[in-house]
Amino acid sequence: MKFKKGLFLLLILISLSFWKLGVFNIAGIDVEIKNAQCVNEQNIKSDLNLLGKNILFFDEYEASRKLTVKYPCIKNIDFKRQLSKEIKVFISGRNPFLSVAPLTKSPLSSLDNLEATPSSSTAFLDWSLPSQEREQLTVDETGVVFDCGDNSDLPLIFLPDENLKIGQKLDDSLFIKISEIVTKLTQFQIQNFHAKVENHDLVIQTSPQLVFALDKDALKQLASLQLILAKAKMNETMIKSIDLRFDKPVVVYASFI
């Protein structure tokens, strides 16, 4: 029993000696950043503030949470502890998927009384889009708003949210539908378009003009669109607009005089 107590005390003394001598203290931080423009190596080192701290008590989860909250452009952070008492920090950023901007509410009154048929609904549809004076924000493929600026190579979606801000995550139920449509339209070579979300509809200004119902099956509407476009190409016909909100989409063909 005395031997065990003595051994225990010896281990405590050795541990305290190591602690006092700084044997486990972090001696360096190596930062590698990929595709995260909102942050630099000095920012990371300063915010982590790890030099001289005990490597055994480094909380990776808390450090990662702190950095991703402060710098929304960061998507993933990995830490690797080195035998040289260094910590390597690997940071990867978010990829731009689309741009968003607030949609100013339309002063127009409801046209529900004029929408007795799909054709009349399409005829009175407001295809107009707001001006691009409002600040555009960049969203990644998971729906996180992480940057601002004009990205002319991305689709621009006007959303009915006046409080869009960097660091926000868009509503999943809405964004998942939008991302399905945007991804598929890119495969159809329909890119860099402008659109708006209004009354549960996604109204897209492109050629041809398109409108989807966001409260219905997006994949079913996309399948209908693919068939319509393929048939138009085969018949060499020009389409002005396609309203996909109905079981039988309303197709308006371009007229030539």
N, C-alpha and C positions, 0 to 999 in steps of 0.2 A: 504493500500500500504506500509506504514512504517513497519507494522507488518511482511509483506512478506519479505521485504528487511532485516529486523532484523533476521528473521528465516533463511534466506539464508546465511547471514554472520555467524550465529551461527553454521550452518552445516559445513561451510568452516573451521571455527576454530576447530570444533571437529575432522574433517577429518585430518587437519594439525597436531593436537595433537596426533591422532592415528599414523600418519606417523612418527612423531618425536619420539614417544615412541616405535616404532617398533612393534606395535600390529599385523601387517600383514606380518612381516618379516619371511622368511622361517627359521625354527629352526633345521630342520634335513632332511636327505635324506636316505631312505631305498631302497636298490637295490636288486632285485631278478633276477638272470640270469639263463636261461635254454638253454643248448645246444648252447652256443656261446663261443668257446674256445679262440677266438682272443681278448677277453676283460675280465676285472675283475672289481670288485666293486670299487676299488680305481680309476681305469681309468675313470669310469662313473662319480663318484663324482667330480673328478678333472676337467673333461671336462665341466660338467654342471656348476660348480662353482656357486651354488645357495644360499649357506648359507648367511643369512642376507639380501637377496634381497626380494622385495615385492612379495608375492605370487599371488596378484591380477594381476600383469603384467607379469607373467611367460608365455612365448610363447611356447606352447607345440610343435607346428608344426616345428618351427625353431630349437628347441632342438633336436627333432627326426631327422630332416634332417641332422643336424651337426654330430650326432653320426653315422648314417647309412653310411654317406659318408666316415667318418674316419675309421669305422670298418665294412668292407663288409660282415663279417660273421653274422651281426645282420640282421634279417628279419623283426621283428616287435618290436615296443616300445610302451608301454602304461604307462600313468601317472595317478596317483590318488592323489588328494589333500585331506589331512586329517585335521580334526578340530583342531588337536594338532599342526598345522602349519608345519606339515611334508609333504613331497612328497614321495610317493611310486613309484618306477620305476620298471616296469616289462619288461624284455628283453628276447626275444626268438630268437634262432639262426636258421640258414639254415640247411637243411638236405642234405647230399651228395646224388647225383643222378647218376652222372657219372664223369669220369676223362677225361680231354682233354690234348692234346699236339700238338705243331706245326708240320705240315706235310712238310717235305722237298720236294721241287719240283722235280719231276722225270725227269731225263735227256733223257728219251726215247722219240723218235719221235712219231708223231700221227700214229695210226693204222687205221684211218678211212677208208682208201682204202681197208682194209682187212675185213671190217665189213659189208659185203653185206647181210648176213643173221644172225638171232639170234644165230645160232650154231657157226658161225665163230667169232662173237662178243664175245661169251663166251669162245671160245677156246683161243683167244688171250688176254683175260682179265689178267691184272697184279694183281695177288692175294697177292703179297709180301707187307709186312708192314715195316715201318722204325724201327730202333733200338729204345730202350726206354731210350736213353741217355739224351734226352731233358727233361726239368722239366715238371712234370705232375701237372696240376691244377684241383681243384675240383669244380664241377658245381652243383647247386641245381636244383630242378624241374622247376624253372622259367627261367633257363638259365643264372643265375648270377654266375660269377666266384668269389669264396670267400675264397679259401684256396689253399695251395700247399702241395705236398707230394705224396708218392706212396700209392695208395689205391688199393691193389690187389683184393679186394672183389667187385670192381666196374668195369663196362665196361670201356674200354679205347678207346677213339675216337681221331684219328689224324685229325686235321682240317687244311685247307689251309689258315692259318692265322699266320704269323710270329710274330705278335705283341700281342699275348695272354697275358693278365695280370690280376691280382687280382683286383676286382672292376668292371670289364668289364661285360656288358650284351651281350650275344651272339645274333646274328641276328635272329629275331623271325621266319622269313620265313624258315630258315634252321633248327633252333632248334626244332620247333614244329614237323616237320617231323621226326627228329631223336628221339625225346622223345616218339612219338607214336610207333615207331619201337622198341625202347629199352624196353618200358613198355610191349608190347605184347610178345616180345621174352622172357622176364622174366616169363610170364605166361606159355610159352611153355617149361619152364625149361632150356632155353638157357641163361646162365649167365656168367659174368666175362670174356666176350669175348673181343678181340681187333679188331678194325676196322679203316677204313680211309674214308674220304670224298674226292673224286677225280672226276673231270669232271661231277659233278651233280650226282654221284653214291655213294652209301654207300656200301663199300666192307668189308665184315665181315669174319674174320678168326675164324671159329668155326667148329663144326661137326654136319651137313654138312656145307660147305662154302656157304655163301649167298651174293647176291648182289641185292640192291634195287635201283630204279631210284627215286632220291629225287625231281625231277621235275614232278612226276606223283603221282597219288592217292596212298598214303601209305596204307590206310585201305584196298583197293582192293588187293594190293600186299600181304598184311598180310593174307587176307582171302584165297588167292591162296596157300600161304605157309602152312596154317593150313590144307587144303585139301590134299596137297602133302604129308605132314608128317603123317597124319592119314592113308592115303592109303599105304605108305611105311611100317608103323608099322603093319597094317593088313596083308600085303603080306610078312612081314619079310624080306624086302629088305634093303640093305645098300645104302645110297646116298652119293656121294662125294661132289656135289655142286648143287645149285639151283640158276638160274639166273631169277629173277622176273621182269626184266625191260620190258618184252614183254607181249603182250596179252596172248600168250601161253608160259609160263615159260619154260626155257631150264633146264632139269634135267639130270645130269650126274650121273650114277650109279657106285658104287665101283665095280672094277673087282678083282676077286680072281684067283690066279694062283695055 
